[in-house]
């Protein structure tokens, strides 16, 4: 009842005009230079070694800075961050970073040892970092993380306070892209040690009153389930270039509520516009409606250890029977592109789908019925009832119902739908307590490896794994020749798609609202926006400005 009352209160608040001078809360925030942005969900953790959610990562990237930092306009461009320069050897498997003179927010110097401490903490086998695999490119990192080698065997050296040497397990010319992920950021050794030490997973160092960071902002105030605000860090090395006076992150899970809040003058940038509101939002404020390419795949996982799903013919039949074009047009209302391969095109990588997209849906369904019959289930006879697990979000439920009907029509089989709240959904998927699970994956960095490596043997939550697949991924990691490396990744992905432990559905696009007052925000495939580059026009300036510019083409 409390949750329902709060949701109703939020919706009603969106419809009540601002009091006092007639300005909305977003207008007042803009005049104060404070960016108000939707961030999807309540942050779970601001510790970069415990965080796993995208929403957490966006805040962490405002509070901490790694060796490099992103560009506001181009995902493929990196800028010096804590490292003012770097070089690597001919094989790109040893990198030396030279740190600039920079300070933590408490005035203490940022040292190379802070990076080494951070990497040791995340990888420590007793810490249990869920994203430890992000550091596996470091030589010896995997063995250390699994308790099979000492820390001294890991390829991290600090010859002095301002020199960090990283030795990798193989060539990696794309390393700077990985370094923009928060798992590669430093943490302040002195602050972590003052609040429980390296292995204390309940450490209080990330609370606003204890926070020590090296990013453009520091935490200011957090009101649970309401907002988290940050203010500029006066000790940040680029403090004079920060374009705003603060950011307020709003954890609005429901896209419908968030979009209503935008039109009610409550925020400047939303996290997403849900499919059922796309047409309304685009027509109501066409200059503010944004549709950006996003490095993200929406797909279904199949538990290959259960019943008929152990047969790749059944898995293949289920995939072919999904009418992806109908799904994109009628369920997500055009906010995506049909996908028959897993990795989205980009970063020089594209995979031929073998002519699958050129076939008609009728042809696909004919083959699907043949495969199902070959597996022993002609016209679906004898096929057991499976369960399709989804999160509780409206679009996921609608997609599940649509695909449920497609499978019944094309194959004569029935699946039950189980809708779970987020934490239960994640736990069930991790424990493989499901038959079919709705899923999505957004790239951690702009490189196909972040998608292909997901299906290596082990913890991919499908039960599928092949030594030959792992060997292709290992060969890609060992290759210093860029095109050869990409070809190994393509071979691996083709192998996975032939056996179909997952069903790619579509490559997602981000649809959201952006106020005409916002400047310095451009479309990025990773949605990794350097928020210190975003500024807000005050009331008078916005009225005098030209109509909302199509900065970088984000509005279509």
SVG drawing of the C-alpha trace seen along z (x, -y; Angstrom):
<svg xmlns="http://www.w3.org/2000/svg" viewBox="-3 -37 63 75">
<polyline fill="none" stroke="black" stroke-width="0.4" points="0.0,0.0 2.8,-2.4 4.5,-1.8 1.2,-2.4 0.5,-5.6 4.0,-6.9 3.6,-6.2 0.2,-8.0 1.8,-10.9 4.5,-11.2 2.1,-11.2 -0.1,-13.8 2.9,-15.9 3.7,-15.9 0.4,-17.5 0.5,-20.3 2.0,-23.5 5.0,-25.0 4.2,-27.5 5.6,-30.9 7.1,-32.6 5.5,-30.3 8.7,-28.5 8.7,-24.8 11.2,-23.0 13.3,-22.1 13.4,-25.8 14.5,-26.8 17.2,-24.2 18.3,-25.3 18.6,-28.9 20.7,-27.6 22.9,-25.6 21.8,-22.2 21.1,-19.4 18.2,-17.1 18.4,-13.7 16.4,-10.5 18.6,-7.6 16.2,-4.6 16.6,-3.1 17.7,-3.8 21.6,-3.4 22.6,-0.2 26.2,-1.0 28.6,-3.9 31.6,-1.6 33.1,-0.8 34.1,2.6 30.6,3.6 28.4,1.8 27.0,3.8 24.1,1.6 24.2,-0.9 22.5,-3.4 25.2,-3.1 27.9,-3.4 26.6,-6.7 26.9,-8.2 30.3,-6.6 31.6,-8.1 30.7,-11.5 32.5,-10.9 35.6,-9.1 38.0,-9.4 40.2,-6.7 43.4,-6.9 41.4,-8.2 38.1,-10.0 35.4,-9.9 34.7,-12.4 31.3,-14.2 30.7,-13.7 32.4,-10.5 32.6,-7.1 35.8,-6.2 37.8,-9.1 39.5,-9.0 41.2,-11.9 43.9,-12.0 42.4,-11.6 44.5,-10.8 47.2,-9.8 48.5,-12.8 50.2,-10.5 50.9,-6.9 52.8,-4.5 52.9,-0.8 55.3,1.7 55.1,3.0 52.8,5.9 50.5,3.6 50.7,6.0 52.6,3.6 51.4,0.1 53.0,-2.6 50.8,-5.4 52.3,-8.7 50.0,-10.2 49.4,-14.0 49.6,-15.9 46.1,-15.5 44.3,-15.5 41.6,-13.5 38.7,-15.6 40.3,-15.7 43.5,-17.3 45.7,-14.1 47.6,-13.3 46.3,-10.7 49.0,-8.1 49.8,-5.2 49.5,-3.0 45.8,-3.9 45.2,-2.3 47.2,0.8 45.3,1.0 41.9,0.7 42.8,3.5 44.0,5.8 40.8,5.1 38.5,5.9 40.4,9.1 41.1,10.3 39.5,13.8 38.1,12.9 36.4,9.7 33.9,11.4 33.8,8.6 31.2,9.5 32.9,7.5 36.4,8.9 36.5,10.4 36.7,6.9 40.4,6.9 41.2,10.3 43.2,8.8 45.9,8.1 48.5,10.9 47.8,13.3 44.6,11.5 42.3,14.5 44.7,16.9 44.9,14.4 41.2,13.9 40.6,17.7 43.2,18.1 45.7,19.9 48.5,17.3 49.8,14.5 49.2,10.8 52.9,10.4 52.1,12.5 49.6,9.9 50.8,7.5 50.6,4.3 53.7,2.3 54.2,-1.1 57.8,-2.2 57.0,-5.5 54.0,-7.5 53.2,-8.8 54.0,-5.7 51.7,-2.8 52.8,0.1 50.2,2.6 51.3,5.9 48.5,7.8 48.0,11.5 48.0,10.7 48.0,7.8 45.3,5.2 45.4,2.1 41.8,1.4 42.8,1.1 42.0,-2.6 38.3,-1.8 38.2,0.6 39.8,-1.9 36.7,-4.1 34.7,-1.5 34.4,-2.2 36.0,1.1 39.4,-0.4 39.0,-3.6 41.2,-4.1 39.9,-4.2 41.5,-6.2 43.6,-3.7 43.8,-6.0 40.0,-6.5 39.1,-2.8 41.5,-1.7 40.1,-4.3 36.6,-2.7 37.1,1.0 39.9,1.8 40.3,3.5 38.1,6.5 35.3,4.9 32.2,5.1 30.2,3.0 32.7,0.2 31.2,-3.3 33.7,-5.2 31.2,-5.8 28.7,-7.6 28.4,-11.3 29.9,-12.4 32.9,-10.1 33.3,-10.3 36.8,-10.9 37.0,-10.9 38.9,-12.3 36.2,-13.0 34.4,-16.2 31.8,-15.9 31.4,-14.9 28.2,-13.6 26.1,-16.3 22.8,-14.8 21.0,-11.5 17.3,-11.0 16.4,-7.4 13.9,-6.7 13.9,-10.5 17.2,-11.8 21.0,-11.8 22.6,-15.2 26.3,-16.0 28.2,-19.2 31.5,-20.2 34.7,-18.9 36.9,-22.0 40.0,-19.8 39.3,-18.2 42.1,-18.9 39.7,-20.3 37.5,-22.1 37.5,-25.3 36.0,-23.4 33.0,-21.9 29.9,-23.4 27.3,-23.1 26.9,-23.7 25.6,-20.3 23.5,-17.3 20.4,-15.7 19.9,-12.1 16.2,-10.9 15.7,-7.1 12.4,-6.8 11.9,-3.2 8.6,-3.6 9.2,-5.1 5.6,-6.3 5.9,-8.2 9.3,-9.7 8.0,-10.9 5.0,-12.6 7.5,-14.2 9.4,-15.6 6.3,-17.2 5.4,-18.4 8.6,-20.3 10.4,-18.0 13.6,-17.1 15.8,-18.0 16.8,-14.6 14.8,-11.4 16.3,-7.9 13.7,-6.5 10.4,-7.1 8.4,-3.8 7.1,-2.4 3.5,-3.3 4.4,-7.0 6.8,-7.4 4.2,-8.8 2.8,-11.2 6.2,-12.4 7.6,-12.9 4.5,-14.8 4.2,-16.9 7.9,-18.1 9.6,-17.0 12.6,-19.2 13.2,-17.5 12.5,-13.9 15.7,-11.9 16.3,-8.5 19.9,-7.4 21.7,-4.2 22.6,-2.2 25.2,0.6 22.7,3.0 21.0,6.2 17.6,7.4 17.5,11.3 16.1,14.4 18.4,16.7 17.6,20.5 18.4,22.9 20.2,25.5 20.2,28.0 16.4,28.3 14.1,30.7 13.6,30.0 15.9,26.9 18.9,29.3 18.2,30.0 19.6,27.3 16.9,28.1 14.3,27.0 16.2,23.8 16.7,23.0 12.9,23.6 12.0,21.2 14.3,18.5 12.9,18.9 9.3,18.7 9.8,15.2 8.6,12.5 11.2,9.9 9.9,7.2 6.4,7.4 8.0,7.3 10.0,4.1 7.1,2.3 4.2,3.3 5.8,3.8 8.7,1.4 7.2,-0.9 10.3,-1.2 12.8,-1.8 15.2,0.9 16.4,2.9 15.6,6.6 18.6,8.8 19.5,12.3 23.0,12.0 24.0,11.1 26.6,8.3 25.4,5.0 27.3,3.6 29.9,1.0 33.5,0.5 34.5,2.0 32.6,5.2 29.6,6.6 28.5,10.2 26.6,11.6 23.4,13.3 23.7,15.9 20.7,14.4 18.3,15.0 17.0,11.4 16.3,11.7 14.0,14.7 10.3,14.2 8.8,14.9 6.7,17.6 9.9,19.4 11.4,19.2 8.3,20.7 8.2,23.5 11.8,24.4 11.0,24.0 8.1,26.6 10.4,29.0 13.1,28.7 10.5,29.2 9.1,32.3 12.6,33.6 13.2,33.2 10.1,35.3 7.4,32.7 5.4,32.6 3.0,29.6 4.0,29.2 2.5,32.6 4.1,33.8 6.0,30.7 6.0,29.9 4.9,26.5 7.9,24.2 8.1,21.1 9.2,17.7 10.5,15.5 10.5,11.7 11.1,8.7 8.0,6.8 8.4,3.9 5.4,3.4 7.3,3.6 8.9,6.9 5.5,8.4 4.0,7.3 6.9,8.7 6.6,12.0 2.8,12.2 3.5,11.4 6.1,14.1 4.0,16.5 1.3,16.0 3.9,16.4 5.1,19.7 1.5,21.0 0.6,19.9 3.7,21.1 4.6,24.2 1.6,25.2 3.4,25.0 2.4,23.1 4.7,21.3 3.6,19.9 4.8,16.4 6.4,15.7 6.8,12.0 9.3,11.2 10.4,8.1 14.0,7.1 16.0,8.7 14.1,12.0 14.5,12.0 18.2,11.5 18.6,14.1 16.6,16.7 18.6,16.0 22.0,16.2 20.9,19.5 19.5,20.8 16.1,21.3 14.3,20.7 13.5,22.2 13.5,19.1 14.6,15.7 14.1,12.2 17.5,10.5 19.5,7.5 23.1,6.7 24.7,3.3 28.4,3.1 30.7,2.2 33.1,0.6 33.0,0.0 34.3,3.3 32.6,6.5 34.6,8.5 32.3,7.2 29.4,9.2 31.3,12.2 33.2,13.0 29.8,13.2 29.3,16.7 32.5,18.3 32.1,21.5 31.3,20.8 29.0,18.2 26.8,17.2 23.6,18.4 22.6,20.7 24.5,23.9 26.0,23.7 29.8,23.8 32.1,25.1 35.9,25.5 36.1,24.5 34.3,21.3 36.6,20.5 39.6,21.2 38.4,18.7 38.0,16.1 41.5,16.9 42.9,16.6 41.3,13.1 42.8,12.1 46.3,13.2 46.1,11.6 47.9,8.3 46.4,7.9 43.1,6.1 41.2,7.7 42.5,11.2 41.3,10.5 37.8,9.6 37.6,12.7 38.2,14.9 35.4,13.1 33.1,13.6 33.9,17.4 33.1,17.7 29.8,15.8 28.8,17.9 29.4,21.1 27.2,19.8 24.4,18.8 24.4,22.2 23.7,23.8 21.3,21.0 21.7,20.9 20.2,17.4 17.6,15.8 18.6,12.4 15.5,10.2 16.6,6.7 19.3,4.1 18.0,1.4 17.8,-2.3 17.6,-4.8 14.4,-7.0 14.3,-9.8 13.5,-13.5 16.1,-16.3 15.2,-19.8 16.0,-22.6 17.9,-24.2 20.5,-21.4 23.8,-22.0 26.8,-19.7 24.8,-16.4 25.4,-14.3 24.2,-10.9 26.7,-8.2 26.3,-4.4 27.5,-3.6 25.4,-6.4 28.6,-7.3 28.1,-11.0 30.7,-13.1 28.3,-15.1 30.7,-17.9 30.5,-18.9 26.7,-19.5 25.5,-23.0 22.0,-24.5 20.7,-27.7 18.9,-30.0 15.3,-31.1 15.9,-34.2 18.6,-32.6 16.5,-29.5 13.7,-31.8 16.2,-33.7 18.0,-30.6 17.4,-29.0 15.0,-26.1 16.3,-23.1 19.4,-22.1 19.8,-18.6 23.2,-18.3 25.0,-15.4 21.7,-14.1 20.2,-12.7 16.7,-13.9 15.2,-12.3"/>
</svg>
